[in-house]
Amino acid sequence: MREVPADQIQNTVREYADLGLAAGPADDPTLTWRLLTDVPLRAYVAPGHRWARRA
């Protein structure tokens, strides 16, 4: 496993790994991708945080 910034996924896949995982699209249109799953993303804040009051 190797963690790299999203803008380096092209080099990682071509040089080091069989596959790369990313939250967004790669800049290289020659790379093939498949959607693996829908992952819910939740941000948690403490009750006193200003965002906790937003609906």
QUINORKA-V619301 format. One line per field, one symbol per residue. phi: phi as a letter, one per 20 degrees, with the letter a starting at -180 (. if undefined). A space follows every 10 residues. Layout:
phi: ???
This chain:
phi: .becfgfdfg ffffdccfbc dbecfefefe feccfeaedf dcddcfgeff ffeee
